[in-house]
Amino acid sequence: MLELDFTFTEKCWLWTADKAAWHFITVPKNHSEEIKFFTDNHFGKRRGWGAIRVTVNIGSSEWQTSIFPSKGLDAYILPIKADVRKKEKIVVDNLIEVTLNIKV
């Protein structure tokens, strides 16, 4: 099994649509490039929209989710679940330390 681990600190930001809003953290460009290279060469099972399964750690919270490529940001974006935001007291513009783990 191959594995990638990254720890980084980035701001939480909000994306809104007509009747919905989602909180994200952008994976830094250098890590996004490494993830893309790694998954292009070793990943046989991408999900919809180019999503990649990851395990995430923020504070005392750990969960599995997917990161998604953003063409506009030229990086992957990580959605932050409401229960994690509440537990870890995350709001827009907070700097958040994130650990991502990807296994293939």
N, CA, C and O atoms as CSV, one atom per row, in Angstrom:
chain,resi,resn,atom,element,x,y,z
A,1,MET,N,N,0.845,-1.178,0.000
A,1,MET,CA,C,0.000,0.000,0.000
A,1,MET,C,C,0.894,1.247,0.000
A,1,MET,O,O,1.865,1.324,0.753
A,2,LEU,N,N,0.559,2.204,-0.839
A,2,LEU,CA,C,1.268,3.483,-0.896
A,2,LEU,C,C,0.487,4.528,-0.120
A,2,LEU,O,O,-0.743,4.494,-0.063
A,3,GLU,N,N,1.228,5.464,0.480
A,3,GLU,CA,C,0.594,6.454,1.331
A,3,GLU,C,C,1.256,7.817,1.168
A,3,GLU,O,O,2.468,7.921,0.983
A,4,LEU,N,N,0.440,8.848,1.239
A,4,LEU,CA,C,0.915,10.234,1.301
A,4,LEU,C,C,0.324,10.867,2.548
A,4,LEU,O,O,-0.851,10.667,2.856
A,5,ASP,N,N,1.139,11.632,3.265
A,5,ASP,CA,C,0.676,12.383,4.423
A,5,ASP,C,C,1.137,13.822,4.286
A,5,ASP,O,O,2.282,14.082,3.916
A,6,PHE,N,N,0.248,14.753,4.585
A,6,PHE,CA,C,0.576,16.176,4.555
A,6,PHE,C,C,-0.010,16.852,5.779
A,6,PHE,O,O,-1.124,16.532,6.194
A,7,THR,N,N,0.727,17.778,6.356
A,7,THR,CA,C,0.185,18.657,7.382
A,7,THR,C,C,0.442,20.081,6.921
A,7,THR,O,O,1.557,20.429,6.533
A,8,PHE,N,N,-0.599,20.898,6.966
A,8,PHE,CA,C,-0.487,22.284,6.516
A,8,PHE,C,C,-1.491,23.137,7.278
A,8,PHE,O,O,-2.408,22.619,7.916
A,9,THR,N,N,-1.305,24.451,7.204
A,9,THR,CA,C,-2.216,25.395,7.842
A,9,THR,C,C,-2.742,26.349,6.776
A,9,THR,O,O,-1.973,27.008,6.077
A,10,GLU,N,N,-4.061,26.409,6.667
A,10,GLU,CA,C,-4.715,27.282,5.682
A,10,GLU,C,C,-6.006,27.827,6.276
A,10,GLU,O,O,-6.500,27.331,7.289
A,11,LYS,N,N,-6.548,28.866,5.621
A,11,LYS,CA,C,-7.803,29.476,6.074
A,11,LYS,C,C,-9.020,28.685,5.615
A,11,LYS,O,O,-9.033,28.100,4.532
A,12,CYS,N,N,-10.029,28.682,6.455
A,12,CYS,CA,C,-11.340,28.166,6.082
A,12,CYS,C,C,-12.056,29.257,5.285
A,12,CYS,O,O,-11.994,30.432,5.647
A,13,TRP,N,N,-12.737,28.871,4.197
A,13,TRP,CA,C,-13.469,29.843,3.392
A,13,TRP,C,C,-14.842,29.280,3.035
A,13,TRP,O,O,-15.084,28.077,3.135
A,14,LEU,N,N,-15.722,30.166,2.622
A,14,LEU,CA,C,-17.114,29.818,2.357
A,14,LEU,C,C,-17.423,29.940,0.876
A,14,LEU,O,O,-17.083,30.939,0.241
A,15,TRP,N,N,-18.073,28.911,0.328
A,15,TRP,CA,C,-18.590,28.954,-1.036
A,15,TRP,C,C,-20.100,28.934,-0.922
A,15,TRP,O,O,-20.659,28.087,-0.225
A,16,THR,N,N,-20.766,29.856,-1.597
A,16,THR,CA,C,-22.219,29.924,-1.509
A,16,THR,C,C,-22.867,29.765,-2.881
A,16,THR,O,O,-22.306,30.133,-3.913
A,17,ALA,N,N,-24.060,29.206,-2.844
A,17,ALA,CA,C,-24.905,29.087,-4.025
A,17,ALA,C,C,-26.257,29.667,-3.635
A,17,ALA,O,O,-26.387,30.268,-2.569
A,18,ASP,N,N,-27.260,29.495,-4.482
A,18,ASP,CA,C,-28.579,30.079,-4.231
A,18,ASP,C,C,-29.081,29.845,-2.806
A,18,ASP,O,O,-29.372,30.799,-2.085
A,19,LYS,N,N,-29.184,28.582,-2.402
A,19,LYS,CA,C,-29.745,28.274,-1.088
A,19,LYS,C,C,-28.827,27.377,-0.259
A,19,LYS,O,O,-29.288,26.672,0.638
A,20,ALA,N,N,-27.541,27.406,-0.560
A,20,ALA,CA,C,-26.621,26.521,0.155
A,20,ALA,C,C,-25.276,27.209,0.347
A,20,ALA,O,O,-24.932,28.157,-0.359
A,21,ALA,N,N,-24.535,26.710,1.313
A,21,ALA,CA,C,-23.186,27.211,1.552
A,21,ALA,C,C,-22.333,26.042,2.053
A,21,ALA,O,O,-22.799,25.189,2.808
A,22,TRP,N,N,-21.089,26.027,1.620
A,22,TRP,CA,C,-20.156,24.988,2.034
A,22,TRP,C,C,-18.871,25.639,2.505
A,22,TRP,O,O,-18.424,26.642,1.949
A,23,HIS,N,N,-18.285,25.052,3.538
A,23,HIS,CA,C,-17.001,25.513,4.071
A,23,HIS,C,C,-15.890,24.621,3.511
A,23,HIS,O,O,-16.015,23.397,3.484
A,24,PHE,N,N,-14.811,25.250,3.070
A,24,PHE,CA,C,-13.686,24.527,2.488
A,24,PHE,C,C,-12.373,25.036,3.049
A,24,PHE,O,O,-12.293,26.131,3.606
A,25,ILE,N,N,-11.354,24.220,2.889
A,25,ILE,CA,C,-9.971,24.621,3.085
A,25,ILE,C,C,-9.243,24.204,1.814
A,25,ILE,O,O,-9.403,23.077,1.345
A,26,THR,N,N,-8.444,25.109,1.257
A,26,THR,CA,C,-7.688,24.814,0.041
A,26,THR,C,C,-6.392,24.095,0.408
A,26,THR,O,O,-5.644,24.548,1.274
A,27,VAL,N,N,-6.139,22.980,-0.254
A,27,VAL,CA,C,-4.873,22.269,-0.080
A,27,VAL,C,C,-3.807,23.101,-0.804
A,27,VAL,O,O,-4.001,23.450,-1.968
A,28,PRO,N,N,-2.694,23.425,-0.150
A,28,PRO,CA,C,-1.666,24.252,-0.798
A,28,PRO,C,C,-1.253,23.694,-2.159
A,28,PRO,O,O,-1.266,22.484,-2.381
A,29,LYS,N,N,-0.891,24.592,-3.054
A,29,LYS,CA,C,-0.595,24.221,-4.439
A,29,LYS,C,C,0.510,23.160,-4.534
A,29,LYS,O,O,0.389,22.222,-5.322
A,30,ASN,N,N,1.581,23.294,-3.744
A,30,ASN,CA,C,2.664,22.307,-3.834
A,30,ASN,C,C,2.178,20.921,-3.417
A,30,ASN,O,O,2.568,19.927,-4.030
A,31,HIS,N,N,1.340,20.834,-2.393
A,31,HIS,CA,C,0.778,19.542,-1.991
A,31,HIS,C,C,-0.216,19.040,-3.029
A,31,HIS,O,O,-0.264,17.844,-3.317
A,32,SER,N,N,-1.011,19.948,-3.592
A,32,SER,CA,C,-1.974,19.564,-4.634
A,32,SER,C,C,-1.265,18.969,-5.840
A,32,SER,O,O,-1.731,17.984,-6.415
A,33,GLU,N,N,-0.139,19.562,-6.226
A,33,GLU,CA,C,0.629,19.033,-7.364
A,33,GLU,C,C,1.167,17.640,-7.055
A,33,GLU,O,O,1.138,16.759,-7.914
A,34,GLU,N,N,1.655,17.437,-5.839
A,34,GLU,CA,C,2.165,16.125,-5.454
A,34,GLU,C,C,1.036,15.093,-5.399
A,34,GLU,O,O,1.213,13.953,-5.830
A,35,ILE,N,N,-0.110,15.489,-4.875
A,35,ILE,CA,C,-1.268,14.588,-4.830
A,35,ILE,C,C,-1.683,14.202,-6.246
A,35,ILE,O,O,-1.938,13.030,-6.521
A,36,LYS,N,N,-1.752,15.182,-7.142
A,36,LYS,CA,C,-2.135,14.895,-8.532
A,36,LYS,C,C,-1.145,13.924,-9.178
A,36,LYS,O,O,-1.551,12.954,-9.819
A,37,PHE,N,N,0.148,14.185,-9.008
A,37,PHE,CA,C,1.170,13.296,-9.572
A,37,PHE,C,C,1.022,11.887,-8.996
A,37,PHE,O,O,1.020,10.908,-9.742
A,38,PHE,N,N,0.900,11.785,-7.689
A,38,PHE,CA,C,0.776,10.508,-7.000
A,38,PHE,C,C,-0.455,9.738,-7.472
A,38,PHE,O,O,-0.368,8.553,-7.790
A,39,THR,N,N,-1.589,10.413,-7.514
A,39,THR,CA,C,-2.825,9.723,-7.874
A,39,THR,C,C,-2.884,9.414,-9.370
A,39,THR,O,O,-3.444,8.389,-9.759
A,40,ASP,N,N,-2.320,10.278,-10.216
A,40,ASP,CA,C,-2.291,9.993,-11.657
A,40,ASP,C,C,-1.471,8.737,-11.935
A,40,ASP,O,O,-1.767,7.995,-12.872
A,41,ASN,N,N,-0.448,8.499,-11.129
A,41,ASN,CA,C,0.446,7.369,-11.378
A,41,ASN,C,C,0.114,6.109,-10.580
A,41,ASN,O,O,0.609,5.030,-10.905
A,42,HIS,N,N,-0.713,6.229,-9.545
A,42,HIS,CA,C,-0.970,5.067,-8.703
A,42,HIS,C,C,-2.440,4.829,-8.381
A,42,HIS,O,O,-2.772,3.836,-7.733
A,43,PHE,N,N,-3.303,5.694,-8.809
A,43,PHE,CA,C,-4.697,5.620,-8.393
A,43,PHE,C,C,-5.532,5.056,-9.530
A,43,PHE,O,O,-5.632,5.677,-10.588
A,44,GLY,N,N,-6.137,3.884,-9.326
A,44,GLY,CA,C,-6.938,3.304,-10.380
A,44,GLY,C,C,-8.423,3.579,-10.242
A,44,GLY,O,O,-9.198,3.226,-11.131
A,45,LYS,N,N,-8.837,4.199,-9.150
A,45,LYS,CA,C,-10.273,4.311,-8.884
A,45,LYS,C,C,-10.655,5.704,-8.413
A,45,LYS,O,O,-10.961,5.900,-7.237
A,46,ARG,N,N,-10.638,6.650,-9.302
A,46,ARG,CA,C,-11.073,8.001,-8.959
A,46,ARG,C,C,-12.589,8.024,-8.835
A,46,ARG,O,O,-13.297,7.244,-9.472
A,47,ARG,N,N,-13.060,8.925,-8.011
A,47,ARG,CA,C,-14.494,9.087,-7.815
A,47,ARG,C,C,-14.979,10.210,-8.731
A,47,ARG,O,O,-14.196,10.796,-9.479
A,48,GLY,N,N,-16.277,10.501,-8.663
A,48,GLY,CA,C,-16.855,11.564,-9.480
A,48,GLY,C,C,-16.161,12.897,-9.280
A,48,GLY,O,O,-15.696,13.192,-8.179
A,49,TRP,N,N,-16.084,13.692,-10.307
A,49,TRP,CA,C,-15.479,15.027,-10.325
A,49,TRP,C,C,-13.984,14.998,-10.002
A,49,TRP,O,O,-13.420,16.025,-9.627
A,50,GLY,N,N,-13.342,13.855,-10.140
A,50,GLY,CA,C,-11.918,13.751,-9.837
A,50,GLY,C,C,-11.617,13.694,-8.352
A,50,GLY,O,O,-10.487,13.940,-7.930
A,51,ALA,N,N,-12.637,13.368,-7.553
A,51,ALA,CA,C,-12.477,13.333,-6.101
A,51,ALA,C,C,-11.506,12.240,-5.678
A,51,ALA,O,O,-11.400,11.196,-6.322
A,52,ILE,N,N,-10.804,12.501,-4.587
A,52,ILE,CA,C,-9.849,11.549,-4.031
A,52,ILE,C,C,-10.194,11.342,-2.561
A,52,ILE,O,O,-10.332,12.306,-1.808
A,53,ARG,N,N,-10.331,10.083,-2.156
A,53,ARG,CA,C,-10.639,9.751,-0.752
A,53,ARG,C,C,-9.437,10.073,0.127
A,53,ARG,O,O,-8.295,9.779,-0.228
A,54,VAL,N,N,-9.710,10.682,1.278
A,54,VAL,CA,C,-8.664,11.037,2.230
A,54,VAL,C,C,-9.163,10.800,3.652
A,54,VAL,O,O,-10.367,10.753,3.902
A,55,THR,N,N,-8.229,10.655,4.567
A,55,THR,CA,C,-8.522,10.709,5.993
A,55,THR,C,C,-7.992,12.047,6.472
A,55,THR,O,O,-6.864,12.424,6.155
A,56,VAL,N,N,-8.804,12.766,7.232
A,56,VAL,CA,C,-8.482,14.123,7.669
A,56,VAL,C,C,-8.413,14.175,9.186
A,56,VAL,O,O,-9.230,13.570,9.880
A,57,ASN,N,N,-7.422,14.909,9.695
A,57,ASN,CA,C,-7.339,15.219,11.120
A,57,ASN,C,C,-7.297,16.725,11.286
A,57,ASN,O,O,-6.453,17.402,10.698
A,58,ILE,N,N,-8.209,17.245,12.088
A,58,ILE,CA,C,-8.204,18.643,12.510
A,58,ILE,C,C,-8.467,18.619,14.011
A,58,ILE,O,O,-9.512,18.139,14.450
A,59,GLY,N,N,-7.537,19.127,14.791
A,59,GLY,CA,C,-7.694,19.083,16.244
A,59,GLY,C,C,-7.856,17.650,16.708
A,59,GLY,O,O,-7.032,16.794,16.389
A,60,SER,N,N,-8.919,17.383,17.463
A,60,SER,CA,C,-9.177,16.019,17.944
A,60,SER,C,C,-10.138,15.256,17.026
A,60,SER,O,O,-10.545,14.139,17.345
A,61,SER,N,N,-10.500,15.858,15.886
A,61,SER,CA,C,-11.449,15.231,14.958
A,61,SER,C,C,-10.715,14.499,13.840
A,61,SER,O,O,-9.751,15.013,13.274
A,62,GLU,N,N,-11.185,13.296,13.533
A,62,GLU,CA,C,-10.668,12.529,12.395
A,62,GLU,C,C,-11.861,11.967,11.642
A,62,GLU,O,O,-12.789,11.430,12.248
A,63,TRP,N,N,-11.837,12.092,10.325
A,63,TRP,CA,C,-12.928,11.551,9.510
A,63,TRP,C,C,-12.425,11.268,8.112
A,63,TRP,O,O,-11.348,11.715,7.718
A,64,GLN,N,N,-13.228,10.513,7.362
A,64,GLN,CA,C,-12.920,10.228,5.961
A,64,GLN,C,C,-13.850,11.039,5.089
A,64,GLN,O,O,-15.045,11.161,5.360
A,65,THR,N,N,-13.276,11.590,4.037
A,65,THR,CA,C,-14.037,12.393,3.089
A,65,THR,C,C,-13.295,12.346,1.759
A,65,THR,O,O,-12.445,11.481,1.546
A,66,SER,N,N,-13.613,13.261,0.880
A,66,SER,CA,C,-12.908,13.383,-0.395
A,66,SER,C,C,-12.456,14.815,-0.582
A,66,SER,O,O,-13.101,15.754,-0.116
A,67,ILE,N,N,-11.331,14.970,-1.276
A,67,ILE,CA,C,-10.902,16.289,-1.734
A,67,ILE,C,C,-11.236,16.366,-3.211
A,67,ILE,O,O,-11.288,15.350,-3.904
A,68,PHE,N,N,-11.463,17.592,-3.690
A,68,PHE,CA,C,-11.912,17.796,-5.058
A,68,PHE,C,C,-10.990,18.777,-5.774
A,68,PHE,O,O,-10.547,19.753,-5.170
A,69,PRO,N,N,-10.691,18.534,-7.058
A,69,PRO,CA,C,-9.874,19.505,-7.788
A,69,PRO,C,C,-10.698,20.750,-8.106
A,69,PRO,O,O,-11.861,20.665,-8.500
A,70,SER,N,N,-10.064,21.907,-7.925
A,70,SER,CA,C,-10.680,23.185,-8.293
A,70,SER,C,C,-9.851,23.791,-9.409
A,70,SER,O,O,-8.702,24.177,-9.195
A,71,LYS,N,N,-10.426,23.875,-10.595
A,71,LYS,CA,C,-9.696,24.471,-11.716
A,71,LYS,C,C,-9.391,25.936,-11.465
A,71,LYS,O,O,-8.315,26.414,-11.825
A,72,GLY,N,N,-10.325,26.659,-10.852
A,72,GLY,CA,C,-10.124,28.073,-10.595
A,72,GLY,C,C,-8.982,28.349,-9.626
A,72,GLY,O,O,-8.293,29.361,-9.750
A,73,LEU,N,N,-8.780,27.455,-8.664
A,73,LEU,CA,C,-7.708,27.620,-7.682
A,73,LEU,C,C,-6.451,26.853,-8.065
A,73,LEU,O,O,-5.389,27.062,-7.478
A,74,ASP,N,N,-6.568,25.966,-9.046
A,74,ASP,CA,C,-5.469,25.098,-9.452
A,74,ASP,C,C,-4.933,24.322,-8.244
A,74,ASP,O,O,-3.724,24.201,-8.051
A,75,ALA,N,N,-5.862,23.802,-7.440
A,75,ALA,CA,C,-5.525,23.061,-6.227
A,75,ALA,C,C,-6.725,22.214,-5.836
A,75,ALA,O,O,-7.818,22.378,-6.378
A,76,TYR,N,N,-6.510,21.310,-4.891
A,76,TYR,CA,C,-7.620,20.544,-4.340
A,76,TYR,C,C,-8.273,21.339,-3.220
A,76,TYR,O,O,-7.625,22.159,-2.568
A,77,ILE,N,N,-9.562,21.091,-3.001
A,77,ILE,CA,C,-10.274,21.724,-1.899
A,77,ILE,C,C,-10.864,20.641,-1.005
A,77,ILE,O,O,-11.300,19.590,-1.474
A,78,LEU,N,N,-10.864,20.925,0.298
A,78,LEU,CA,C,-11.322,20.003,1.314
A,78,LEU,C,C,-12.585,20.548,1.967
A,78,LEU,O,O,-12.539,21.605,2.595
A,79,PRO,N,N,-13.723,19.846,1.833
A,79,PRO,CA,C,-14.945,20.292,2.518
A,79,PRO,C,C,-14.847,19.987,4.016
A,79,PRO,O,O,-14.339,18.940,4.416
A,80,ILE,N,N,-15.338,20.914,4.831
A,80,ILE,CA,C,-15.305,20.736,6.283
A,80,ILE,C,C,-16.737,20.545,6.782
A,80,ILE,O,O,-17.575,21.437,6.649
A,81,LYS,N,N,-17.004,19.381,7.354
A,81,LYS,CA,C,-18.347,19.034,7.825
A,81,LYS,C,C,-18.781,19.942,8.971
A,81,LYS,O,O,-17.960,20.413,9.759
A,82,ALA,N,N,-20.092,20.177,9.046
A,82,ALA,CA,C,-20.648,21.043,10.091
A,82,ALA,C,C,-20.317,20.543,11.487
A,82,ALA,O,O,-19.972,21.342,12.357
A,83,ASP,N,N,-20.415,19.233,11.725
A,83,ASP,CA,C,-20.138,18.740,13.077
A,83,ASP,C,C,-18.675,18.948,13.462
A,83,ASP,O,O,-18.376,19.189,14.631
A,84,VAL,N,N,-17.766,18.861,12.502
A,84,VAL,CA,C,-16.348,19.129,12.771
A,84,VAL,C,C,-16.143,20.620,13.042
A,84,VAL,O,O,-15.410,20.997,13.956
A,85,ARG,N,N,-16.793,21.460,12.243
A,85,ARG,CA,C,-16.669,22.913,12.467
A,85,ARG,C,C,-17.146,23.284,13.865
A,85,ARG,O,O,-16.518,24.097,14.543
A,86,LYS,N,N,-18.253,22.691,14.295
A,86,LYS,CA,C,-18.775,22.985,15.637
A,86,LYS,C,C,-17.828,22.474,16.718
A,86,LYS,O,O,-17.482,23.209,17.642
A,87,LYS,N,N,-17.417,21.238,16.606
A,87,LYS,CA,C,-16.550,20.627,17.618
A,87,LYS,C,C,-15.216,21.357,17.734
A,87,LYS,O,O,-14.713,21.563,18.838
A,88,GLU,N,N,-14.637,21.750,16.587
A,88,GLU,CA,C,-13.313,22.383,16.574
A,88,GLU,C,C,-13.392,23.913,16.567
A,88,GLU,O,O,-12.369,24.595,16.500
A,89,LYS,N,N,-14.620,24.445,16.639
A,89,LYS,CA,C,-14.856,25.899,16.671
A,89,LYS,C,C,-14.232,26.614,15.458
A,89,LYS,O,O,-13.536,27.619,15.599
A,90,ILE,N,N,-14.499,26.069,14.282
A,90,ILE,CA,C,-13.970,26.605,13.029
A,90,ILE,C,C,-14.980,27.568,12.420
A,90,ILE,O,O,-16.156,27.237,12.268
A,91,VAL,N,N,-14.517,28.744,12.080
A,91,VAL,CA,C,-15.333,29.715,11.358
A,91,VAL,C,C,-14.524,30.234,10.172
A,91,VAL,O,O,-13.310,30.049,10.102
A,92,VAL,N,N,-15.212,30.879,9.255
A,92,VAL,CA,C,-14.574,31.431,8.059
A,92,VAL,C,C,-13.410,32.334,8.467
A,92,VAL,O,O,-13.506,33.107,9.420
A,93,ASP,N,N,-12.326,32.219,7.732
A,93,ASP,CA,C,-11.080,32.974,7.897
A,93,ASP,C,C,-10.204,32.493,9.047
A,93,ASP,O,O,-9.127,33.050,9.261
A,94,ASN,N,N,-10.634,31.465,9.803
A,94,ASN,CA,C,-9.737,30.856,10.798
A,94,ASN,C,C,-8.612,30.139,10.072
A,94,ASN,O,O,-8.835,29.489,9.050
A,95,LEU,N,N,-7.402,30.260,10.603
A,95,LEU,CA,C,-6.301,29.431,10.127
A,95,LEU,C,C,-6.423,28.078,10.812
A,95,LEU,O,O,-6.496,27.998,12.039
A,96,ILE,N,N,-6.445,27.012,10.013
A,96,ILE,CA,C,-6.692,25.672,10.521
A,96,ILE,C,C,-5.522,24.765,10.153
A,96,ILE,O,O,-5.089,24.731,9.002
A,97,GLU,N,N,-5.016,24.029,11.145
A,97,GLU,CA,C,-3.990,23.022,10.859
A,97,GLU,C,C,-4.693,21.731,10.458
A,97,GLU,O,O,-5.555,21.232,11.181
A,98,VAL,N,N,-4.319,21.202,9.309
A,98,VAL,CA,C,-4.954,20.024,8.711
A,98,VAL,C,C,-3.891,18.963,8.431
A,98,VAL,O,O,-2.804,19.272,7.944
A,99,THR,N,N,-4.218,17.720,8.743
A,99,THR,CA,C,-3.391,16.601,8.303
A,99,THR,C,C,-4.239,15.748,7.373
A,99,THR,O,O,-5.338,15.322,7.730
A,100,LEU,N,N,-3.712,15.502,6.167
A,100,LEU,CA,C,-4.381,14.652,5.169
A,100,LEU,C,C,-3.588,13.368,4.998
A,100,LEU,O,O,-2.358,13.387,4.997
A,101,ASN,N,N,-4.290,12.258,4.856
A,101,ASN,CA,C,-3.662,10.983,4.551
A,101,ASN,C,C,-4.385,10.379,3.363
A,101,ASN,O,O,-5.613,10.297,3.339
A,102,ILE,N,N,-3.598,9.954,2.371
A,102,ILE,CA,C,-4.139,9.313,1.166
A,102,ILE,C,C,-3.469,7.955,1.042
A,102,ILE,O,O,-2.244,7.859,1.107
A,103,LYS,N,N,-4.263,6.905,0.863
A,103,LYS,CA,C,-3.730,5.549,0.684
A,103,LYS,C,C,-4.239,4.975,-0.620
A,103,LYS,O,O,-5.404,5.142,-0.980
A,104,VAL,N,N,-3.351,4.302,-1.318
A,104,VAL,CA,C,-3.768,3.576,-2.523
A,104,VAL,C,C,-3.156,2.193,-2.496
A,104,VAL,O,O,-3.373,1.404,-3.416
